[in-house]
């Protein structure tokens, strides 16, 4: 683990100025780093995808825990600097200088089980989580350091649900394990962060996935409106038809989208799809 002073010295030696556009905010809090590794429950031999390893503070802790780390770093200077450490770790560290958005996970892991552990750049959070959850070869678990507000939206309960929360909870069981204040980074970002763990990542055995998300997008487009209004306009139904449909799926017509949990959406999507395949 490098201290803030050491990271600043290395950056100066490399001629590197942290880039805001690349989300380069380096975690310099030892307790937070240890917590990320502990939360990820690293076991000897685990294969890890780390995105944005930076100077390697988290990388080295993962290696010390016995993991084999595949580190994908878009910055050429940082990737080259970390690449120099590969011989020390006896073929357990693999550094790729690449934008994760062009990576092929199947080529990296060859259908072998893996976990994701990363201090993720804020600017790719939405893309990356969708990429992982929709990947044909999904990780077993994922532990990320994200913007606190985004992490809180992902773990929301009925009453504060959003399309983001629904999407995340469809594929995994997310929990926040630690809040990391902005002073724990160099350079210091404008917001606090949170460690969030996504357990039990899988493709659910649910036949009406497309219908569920089409329905949710319709409803959350008018999230302040009651469900009978959004369903009526989105599915081109009369008010009595919309209310009858919702009641049949055990959904209160006056409920709002943010008040429904994952099981409510599944039940509603299944009912509508089996009642009329052309409705959605």
C-alpha positions as CSV (number, residue, x, y, z in Angstrom):
1,X,0.0,0.0,0.0
2,X,1.3,3.4,-1.0
3,X,0.7,6.4,1.1
4,X,-0.6,9.6,-0.5
5,X,2.9,11.1,-0.4
6,X,4.4,8.1,-2.1
7,X,1.8,8.1,-4.8
8,X,2.3,11.8,-5.4
9,X,6.1,11.1,-5.6
10,X,5.6,8.2,-8.1
11,X,3.2,10.3,-10.2
12,X,5.8,13.1,-10.3
13,X,8.5,10.7,-11.3
14,X,6.4,9.3,-14.1
15,X,5.4,12.7,-15.3
16,X,1.7,11.9,-14.7
17,X,-1.0,14.4,-13.8
18,X,-4.3,12.7,-12.7
19,X,-6.9,13.1,-15.4
20,X,-10.4,14.0,-14.3
21,X,-11.8,12.9,-17.7
22,X,-10.5,9.4,-17.0
23,X,-11.8,9.4,-13.4
24,X,-8.3,9.1,-11.9
25,X,-8.9,9.5,-8.2
26,X,-6.6,7.1,-6.3
27,X,-7.7,5.6,-3.0
28,X,-5.0,6.2,-0.3
29,X,-7.0,4.9,2.7
30,X,-5.5,1.6,4.0
31,X,-8.6,0.7,6.0
32,X,-10.8,1.2,3.0
33,X,-8.5,-0.9,0.8
34,X,-8.4,-3.7,3.3
35,X,-12.2,-3.6,3.6
36,X,-12.6,-3.9,-0.2
37,X,-10.5,-7.1,-0.2
38,X,-12.2,-8.5,2.9
39,X,-15.7,-7.8,1.4
40,X,-14.7,-9.5,-1.9
41,X,-13.8,-12.6,0.2
42,X,-10.7,-13.4,-1.8
43,X,-9.6,-17.1,-1.6
44,X,-6.2,-18.4,-2.8
45,X,-6.5,-19.1,-6.5
46,X,-9.4,-16.7,-7.2
47,X,-9.2,-15.1,-10.6
48,X,-9.9,-11.3,-10.4
49,X,-10.8,-8.7,-12.9
50,X,-9.5,-5.3,-11.7
51,X,-10.5,-2.3,-13.7
52,X,-8.4,0.9,-13.3
53,X,-5.6,-0.5,-11.0
54,X,-3.8,2.8,-11.1
55,X,-0.6,2.6,-9.0
56,X,-1.5,-0.9,-7.8
57,X,-2.5,-0.3,-4.2
58,X,-5.5,-2.6,-4.4
59,X,-3.8,-4.9,-6.9
60,X,-1.0,-5.8,-4.5
61,X,-3.5,-6.5,-1.6
62,X,-5.4,-8.9,-3.9
63,X,-2.2,-10.6,-4.9
64,X,-1.1,-10.9,-1.3
65,X,-4.5,-12.6,-0.5
66,X,-3.6,-15.3,-3.1
67,X,-5.5,-14.1,-6.1
68,X,-4.5,-14.1,-9.7
69,X,-5.2,-10.6,-11.0
70,X,-6.1,-9.5,-14.5
71,X,-5.7,-5.7,-14.3
72,X,-7.1,-3.6,-17.2
73,X,-5.7,-0.1,-17.2
74,X,-6.4,2.4,-20.0
75,X,-3.6,4.8,-19.0
76,X,-0.4,3.9,-20.9
77,X,1.9,5.4,-18.2
78,X,0.2,3.6,-15.3
79,X,-0.1,0.3,-17.2
80,X,3.6,0.3,-18.1
81,X,4.5,1.1,-14.5
82,X,2.4,-1.7,-13.1
83,X,3.6,-4.1,-15.9
84,X,7.1,-3.9,-14.4
85,X,5.8,-5.7,-11.3
86,X,4.6,-8.8,-13.2
87,X,7.8,-10.8,-12.8
88,X,7.7,-10.4,-9.0
89,X,4.3,-12.1,-8.7
90,X,5.1,-15.4,-10.4
91,X,2.6,-15.2,-13.2
92,X,-0.2,-14.1,-10.9
93,X,-0.3,-10.5,-12.2
94,X,-1.5,-9.8,-15.8
95,X,-1.6,-6.2,-16.9
96,X,-3.4,-5.1,-20.0
97,X,-3.2,-1.6,-21.4
98,X,-6.7,-1.4,-22.7
99,X,-10.0,0.4,-22.4
100,X,-12.3,-2.0,-20.6
101,X,-15.0,-1.1,-23.0
102,X,-13.1,-3.0,-25.7
103,X,-12.2,-6.0,-23.6
104,X,-13.5,-9.5,-24.2
105,X,-14.0,-11.3,-20.9
106,X,-14.2,-14.7,-22.4
107,X,-10.7,-14.2,-23.9
108,X,-9.4,-13.2,-20.5
109,X,-11.0,-15.9,-18.4
110,X,-11.8,-18.7,-20.9
111,X,-15.1,-19.7,-19.1
112,X,-13.3,-20.0,-15.7
113,X,-15.0,-18.6,-12.6
114,X,-13.9,-15.1,-11.7
115,X,-14.7,-12.1,-9.5
116,X,-14.6,-8.4,-10.2
117,X,-12.9,-6.1,-7.7
118,X,-12.3,-2.4,-8.6
119,X,-12.1,1.2,-7.6
120,X,-14.1,2.0,-10.7
121,X,-13.8,5.4,-12.5
122,X,-17.1,7.2,-11.9
123,X,-17.6,8.0,-15.6
124,X,-18.0,4.4,-16.7
125,X,-20.2,3.1,-13.8
126,X,-23.4,2.8,-15.7
127,X,-21.8,1.2,-18.7
128,X,-19.7,-1.2,-16.7
129,X,-22.4,-2.6,-14.5
130,X,-24.6,-3.2,-17.5
131,X,-21.7,-4.8,-19.3
132,X,-21.1,-7.2,-16.4
133,X,-24.7,-8.1,-15.7
134,X,-25.5,-8.7,-19.4
135,X,-22.2,-10.5,-20.1
136,X,-22.6,-14.2,-21.3
137,X,-19.9,-15.1,-18.8
138,X,-20.8,-13.3,-15.6
139,X,-18.6,-13.1,-12.5
140,X,-19.5,-14.9,-9.3
141,X,-19.4,-11.7,-7.3
142,X,-18.4,-8.0,-7.8
143,X,-17.0,-5.6,-5.3
144,X,-16.8,-2.0,-6.4
145,X,-15.9,1.4,-5.0
146,X,-18.5,3.8,-6.5
147,X,-20.0,7.2,-6.0
148,X,-22.0,7.0,-2.8
149,X,-25.2,8.4,-4.3
150,X,-25.1,5.8,-7.1
151,X,-24.4,3.0,-4.7
152,X,-27.3,4.1,-2.5
153,X,-29.7,4.1,-5.5
154,X,-28.6,0.6,-6.4
155,X,-29.5,-0.9,-3.0
156,X,-32.8,1.1,-2.7
157,X,-35.8,-0.6,-1.2
158,X,-39.5,-0.3,-2.4
159,X,-40.4,3.3,-1.8
160,X,-37.2,4.6,-3.4
161,X,-36.8,2.2,-6.3
162,X,-35.6,3.3,-9.7
163,X,-34.9,1.7,-13.0
164,X,-31.2,1.4,-12.0
165,X,-32.1,-0.4,-8.7
166,X,-34.4,-2.7,-10.5
167,X,-31.8,-3.6,-13.1
168,X,-29.1,-4.2,-10.5
169,X,-31.3,-6.2,-8.2
170,X,-32.6,-8.3,-11.1
171,X,-29.1,-9.8,-11.6
172,X,-27.6,-9.6,-8.1
173,X,-28.0,-9.0,-4.3
174,X,-26.2,-5.6,-3.7
175,X,-25.2,-4.4,-0.2
176,X,-23.2,-1.3,0.8
177,X,-20.4,-2.3,3.3
178,X,-18.6,0.9,3.8
179,X,-18.8,4.7,3.2
180,X,-15.5,6.1,2.0
181,X,-15.2,9.9,2.4
182,X,-13.8,12.0,-0.4
183,X,-10.7,12.9,1.7
184,X,-9.6,9.2,1.3
185,X,-8.6,9.9,-2.3
186,X,-5.9,11.8,-4.2
187,X,-6.8,13.9,-6.0
188,X,-9.9,14.5,-3.8
189,X,-13.2,14.1,-5.8
190,X,-16.2,16.3,-5.1
191,X,-18.3,13.5,-3.6
192,X,-18.0,10.6,-1.1
193,X,-17.9,7.0,-2.3
194,X,-19.1,3.7,-1.0
195,X,-18.0,0.1,-1.2
196,X,-20.8,-2.0,-2.7
197,X,-20.8,-5.8,-3.0
198,X,-22.9,-7.6,-5.6
199,X,-23.5,-11.2,-4.4
200,X,-25.0,-14.1,-6.3
201,X,-24.7,-12.6,-9.8
202,X,-26.6,-14.7,-12.3
203,X,-29.0,-14.7,-15.2
204,X,-32.3,-15.4,-13.5
205,X,-34.5,-18.2,-14.8
206,X,-37.3,-15.8,-15.8
207,X,-39.0,-16.1,-19.1
208,X,-40.4,-12.5,-19.2
209,X,-37.2,-10.4,-18.8
210,X,-37.8,-8.3,-22.0
211,X,-41.4,-7.6,-20.9
212,X,-40.3,-6.7,-17.4
213,X,-37.9,-4.1,-18.5
214,X,-40.1,-2.7,-21.3
215,X,-42.9,-2.3,-18.7
216,X,-40.5,-0.8,-16.1
217,X,-39.2,1.8,-18.7
218,X,-42.7,2.8,-19.5
219,X,-43.6,3.2,-15.8
220,X,-40.4,5.0,-14.6
221,X,-40.7,7.5,-17.5
222,X,-43.6,8.9,-15.4
223,X,-42.4,7.8,-12.0
224,X,-44.4,10.5,-10.2
225,X,-47.5,9.2,-11.7
226,X,-49.6,6.4,-10.4
227,X,-49.3,3.0,-12.1
228,X,-52.7,3.0,-13.6
229,X,-51.9,6.2,-15.4
230,X,-48.6,5.1,-16.8
231,X,-49.9,1.7,-17.8
232,X,-52.9,3.2,-19.4
233,X,-50.9,5.6,-21.6
234,X,-48.0,3.2,-22.2
235,X,-50.1,0.2,-23.2
236,X,-52.9,2.2,-24.7
237,X,-55.5,0.9,-22.4
238,X,-58.6,2.5,-20.9
239,X,-58.5,3.5,-17.3
240,X,-60.8,0.5,-16.2
241,X,-58.6,-1.9,-18.2
242,X,-55.4,-0.6,-16.6
243,X,-56.8,-0.8,-13.1
244,X,-58.2,-4.3,-13.7
245,X,-54.9,-5.5,-15.1
246,X,-53.0,-4.1,-12.1
247,X,-55.4,-5.5,-9.5
248,X,-55.2,-9.0,-11.2
249,X,-51.4,-8.9,-10.7
250,X,-51.9,-7.8,-7.1
251,X,-50.6,-4.3,-7.7
252,X,-52.4,-1.3,-6.3
253,X,-53.5,0.9,-9.2
254,X,-52.6,4.0,-7.1
255,X,-49.1,2.7,-6.4
256,X,-46.1,4.6,-8.0
257,X,-43.3,2.8,-9.8
258,X,-40.7,3.5,-7.0
259,X,-43.0,1.7,-4.5
260,X,-42.8,-1.6,-6.3
261,X,-40.1,-4.3,-5.6
262,X,-38.5,-6.7,-8.0
263,X,-41.1,-9.5,-7.3
264,X,-43.9,-7.0,-8.0
265,X,-42.4,-6.2,-11.4
266,X,-41.9,-9.9,-12.2
267,X,-45.5,-10.8,-11.3
268,X,-46.9,-7.9,-13.3
269,X,-44.7,-8.7,-16.4
270,X,-45.7,-12.4,-16.3
271,X,-49.4,-11.6,-16.0
272,X,-49.4,-9.1,-18.8
273,X,-47.2,-11.3,-21.1
274,X,-49.4,-14.4,-20.5
275,X,-52.6,-12.5,-20.9
276,X,-51.7,-10.9,-24.2
277,X,-48.4,-11.4,-25.9
278,X,-48.9,-8.3,-28.1
279,X,-49.5,-6.0,-25.3
280,X,-45.8,-5.4,-24.6
